[in-house]
């Protein structure tokens, strides 16, 4: 409830961009996702095409494999919309 959407959106885009640069610099191939693990859970980022970022929150103990699978599906659906 206390989240500033514009600020989180800008930080998510910057974090994904930085992750892409790191993956390229370290020869890890195309970036798939970025995740941040904090004491209260996870912040997960995935690219949606070239112009958008999908940001999701997951609580501590979440089954990340399932979360990433759902995010990948959602990103594919969103990419068709924002194309």
C-alpha positions in Angstrom: 0.0 0.0 0.0 2.9 2.3 0.6 4.7 1.6 -2.7 5.2 4.4 -5.2 4.5 2.7 -8.5 6.5 5.1 -10.7 9.5 4.8 -8.5 9.4 1.0 -8.4 8.8 0.8 -12.1 11.9 2.9 -12.8 14.1 0.9 -10.4 12.9 -2.4 -11.9 13.8 -1.2 -15.4 17.2 -0.1 -14.2 17.8 -3.3 -12.3 16.9 -5.4 -15.4 19.1 -3.3 -17.6 22.0 -3.7 -15.2 21.4 -7.5 -15.1 21.5 -7.6 -18.9 24.8 -5.7 -19.0 26.3 -8.0 -16.4 25.2 -11.2 -18.2 26.6 -9.9 -21.4 29.9 -8.8 -19.8 30.4 -12.1 -18.1 29.4 -14.1 -21.2 26.3 -15.7 -19.6 24.0 -15.3 -22.6 20.7 -13.5 -22.8 19.3 -12.6 -19.4 16.3 -14.6 -18.3 15.4 -13.1 -15.0 16.7 -11.2 -12.0 15.7 -12.0 -8.4 16.4 -10.2 -5.2 16.1 -12.2 -1.9 15.4 -10.2 1.2 14.4 -11.3 4.7 10.7 -11.1 3.9 10.8 -12.7 0.5 11.7 -12.1 -3.1 11.4 -9.4 -5.8 11.5 -11.1 -9.2 12.0 -9.3 -12.5 11.6 -10.5 -16.1 11.7 -8.8 -19.4 8.5 -8.4 -21.4 9.8 -7.8 -24.9 12.1 -4.8 -25.4 10.1 -2.2 -23.7 8.5 -3.6 -20.5 9.4 -5.3 -17.2 7.3 -7.7 -15.2 7.9 -7.3 -11.5 6.5 -9.9 -9.0 6.7 -10.3 -5.3 6.9 -13.7 -3.6 7.0 -14.5 0.1 9.8 -16.3 1.8 9.3 -20.1 1.3 7.6 -19.7 -2.1 8.3 -22.4 -4.7 10.4 -20.2 -7.0 10.4 -22.7 -9.8 6.6 -22.4 -10.1 6.7 -18.6 -9.7 9.3 -18.3 -12.5 7.2 -20.6 -14.7 4.1 -18.5 -14.2 6.1 -15.3 -14.7 7.4 -16.7 -18.0 3.9 -17.5 -19.2 2.6 -14.1 -18.1 5.5 -12.3 -19.8 4.7 -14.1 -23.1 1.0 -13.1 -22.8 2.0 -9.5 -22.0 4.4 -9.3 -24.8 1.6 -10.1 -27.2 -0.4 -7.2 -25.7 2.3 -4.6 -25.5 4.2 -6.0 -28.5 
